[in-house]
Every structure is written in structure tokens, then in C-alpha cells.
Amino acid sequence: MTQIATDKRPRLQKLQNTLKIKVIVKMANKVMEEILDKKDLNITELNHLIYAAAMVITEEINGTAEYKTETKPPPWVRCIQGSINNIRKELSVLVEIKRDKRKYRP
């Protein structure tokens, strides 16, 4: 059995507290109880088991267990990125002017 290092695991999405989730969690708890009755796990193995159960529950609810890290940057960052892109455009125009040795006419 391969185990992902604790610090290398993908984060799971936070789930809303709904009836569907409560039913699935209750079922998962019953299954985990049966597993734990038959095995003597150390704390690391128990941690991996709990994470695996959480991943399965998340996949069951959302269809995926990957945490979405892509968020929009704040407005001030987008503004700076826009300014940088404008400067790049102007620099490329200047490079073309210098390369072609002709005057720039807007």
C-alpha cells in the first residue's frame, strides 16, 4: 500500500453541512469502525485512514477530491499586471523601431 507523505497530500475542499453529507459520513464512520475493530493501527496509519475516508467522501459529494487553488488575484495585482503588459507592448514597439530604423507613427 502506497501512502502519500502528510505534507504532500492535496488539500480537500471544505464541504457544506447537508443531509447528504451526514448520511455518507455516518456510513463511512461505520465502515471505519469495522476496520479499526480488526486492526491495531499506529497514529500514522490511523491518520492515513482518516484522510483516505475524507478523500472518498469528498469525491462522492463533489466528484473530485482535488482542492481548487486557482483564485483570482486581488484587483491591485491585476492592475500591476496590466501595467506590466502595457510596458512590454511599448518596449516591443521600441525594439521594432530600433531594429527597422524607422520612425514610429501612431
Kinemage of the C-alpha trace (Angstrom):
@kinemage 1
@onewidth
@group {chain A} dominant
@subgroup {mainchain}
@vectorlist {calphas} color= white
{ca met a 1} P 0.000 0.000 0.000
{ca thr a 2} L 1.481 3.352 -1.029
{ca gln a 3} L 0.985 6.293 1.264
{ca ile a 4} L 1.428 9.956 0.426
{ca ala a 5} L 3.537 11.919 2.873
{ca thr a 6} L 1.347 14.053 5.092
{ca asp a 7} L 2.819 17.313 3.813
{ca lys a 8} L 2.449 16.219 0.150
{ca arg a 9} L -1.277 15.409 0.280
{ca pro a 10} L -3.613 17.576 -1.782
{ca arg a 11} L -5.930 19.677 0.361
{ca leu a 12} L -9.553 18.674 0.319
{ca gln a 13} L -12.448 21.001 -0.276
{ca lys a 14} L -14.450 22.080 2.715
{ca leu a 15} L -17.903 20.534 2.455
{ca gln a 16} L -21.163 22.209 3.375
{ca asn a 17} L -23.129 20.620 6.201
{ca thr a 18} L -26.029 18.950 4.369
{ca leu a 19} L -28.182 15.890 4.925
{ca lys a 20} L -26.486 14.046 2.037
{ca ile a 21} L -23.077 14.563 3.647
{ca lys a 22} L -24.346 13.476 7.066
{ca val a 23} L -25.614 10.189 5.609
{ca ile a 24} L -22.336 9.491 3.779
{ca val a 25} L -20.220 10.414 6.818
{ca lys a 26} L -22.336 8.166 9.043
{ca met a 27} L -21.823 5.278 6.614
{ca ala a 28} L -18.067 5.980 6.415
{ca asn a 29} L -17.844 6.043 10.217
{ca lys a 30} L -19.487 2.611 10.407
{ca val a 31} L -17.038 1.207 7.861
{ca met a 32} L -14.068 2.745 9.672
{ca glu a 33} L -15.323 1.313 12.969
{ca glu a 34} L -15.338 -2.173 11.417
{ca ile a 35} L -11.837 -1.665 10.045
{ca leu a 36} L -10.497 -0.401 13.365
{ca asp a 37} L -12.031 -3.340 15.286
{ca lys a 38} L -9.984 -5.773 13.209
{ca lys a 39} L -6.678 -3.881 13.135
{ca asp a 40} L -4.254 -2.386 15.571
{ca leu a 41} L -3.090 0.827 13.856
{ca asn a 42} L -0.440 3.272 14.965
{ca ile a 43} L -1.172 7.004 14.865
{ca thr a 44} L 0.334 7.482 11.379
{ca glu a 45} L -1.685 4.642 9.879
{ca leu a 46} L -4.812 5.990 11.583
{ca asn a 47} L -4.089 9.439 10.142
{ca his a 48} L -3.784 7.945 6.636
{ca leu a 49} L -7.040 6.035 7.112
{ca ile a 50} L -8.910 9.162 8.200
{ca tyr a 51} L -7.510 11.153 5.269
{ca ala a 52} L -8.472 8.383 2.837
{ca ala a 53} L -12.012 8.357 4.223
{ca ala a 54} L -12.228 12.143 3.894
{ca met a 55} L -10.993 11.928 0.305
{ca val a 56} L -13.587 9.289 -0.592
{ca ile a 57} L -16.368 11.361 0.987
{ca thr a 58} L -15.234 14.471 -0.891
{ca glu a 59} L -15.096 12.556 -4.183
{ca glu a 60} L -18.561 11.135 -3.539
{ca ile a 61} L -20.028 14.596 -2.888
{ca asn a 62} L -18.183 16.730 -5.440
{ca gly a 63} L -16.914 14.243 -7.971
{ca thr a 64} L -13.328 15.253 -7.261
{ca ala a 65} L -11.058 15.390 -4.259
{ca glu a 66} L -8.635 17.992 -5.525
{ca tyr a 67} L -8.524 21.296 -3.756
{ca lys a 68} L -9.013 24.231 -6.085
{ca thr a 69} L -6.129 26.578 -5.540
{ca glu a 70} L -6.800 28.770 -8.546
{ca thr a 71} L -8.309 32.008 -7.366
{ca lys a 72} L -8.439 35.421 -8.959
{ca pro a 73} L -5.669 37.729 -7.860
{ca pro a 74} L -6.768 40.842 -5.988
{ca pro a 75} L -7.590 43.954 -8.063
{ca trp a 76} L -4.327 45.714 -7.217
{ca val a 77} L -2.329 42.744 -8.552
{ca arg a 78} L -4.366 42.676 -11.781
{ca cys a 79} L -3.768 46.430 -12.158
{ca ile a 80} L 0.001 45.969 -11.802
{ca gln a 81} L -0.060 43.024 -14.229
{ca gly a 82} L -1.933 45.193 -16.748
{ca ser a 83} L 0.659 47.965 -16.370
{ca ile a 84} L 3.475 45.468 -16.884
{ca asn a 85} L 1.790 44.145 -20.035
{ca asn a 86} L 1.413 47.709 -21.377
{ca ile a 87} L 5.096 48.412 -20.731
{ca arg a 88} L 6.043 45.189 -22.528
{ca lys a 89} L 3.981 46.251 -25.548
{ca glu a 90} L 5.657 49.657 -25.622
{ca leu a 91} L 9.099 48.095 -25.298
{ca ser a 92} L 8.409 45.705 -28.149
{ca val a 93} L 7.360 48.661 -30.315
{ca leu a 94} L 10.598 50.475 -29.417
{ca val a 95} L 12.641 47.384 -30.244
{ca glu a 96} L 10.947 47.139 -33.640
{ca ile a 97} L 11.581 50.833 -34.291
{ca lys a 98} L 15.231 50.444 -33.405
{ca arg a 99} L 15.530 47.277 -35.462
{ca asp a 100} L 13.900 48.761 -38.558
{ca lys a 101} L 15.472 52.200 -38.031
{ca arg a 102} L 12.290 53.976 -38.957
{ca lys a 103} L 10.183 56.471 -37.093
{ca tyr a 104} L 7.193 55.402 -35.080
{ca arg a 105} L 3.880 56.793 -36.363
{ca pro a 106} L 0.841 56.044 -34.185
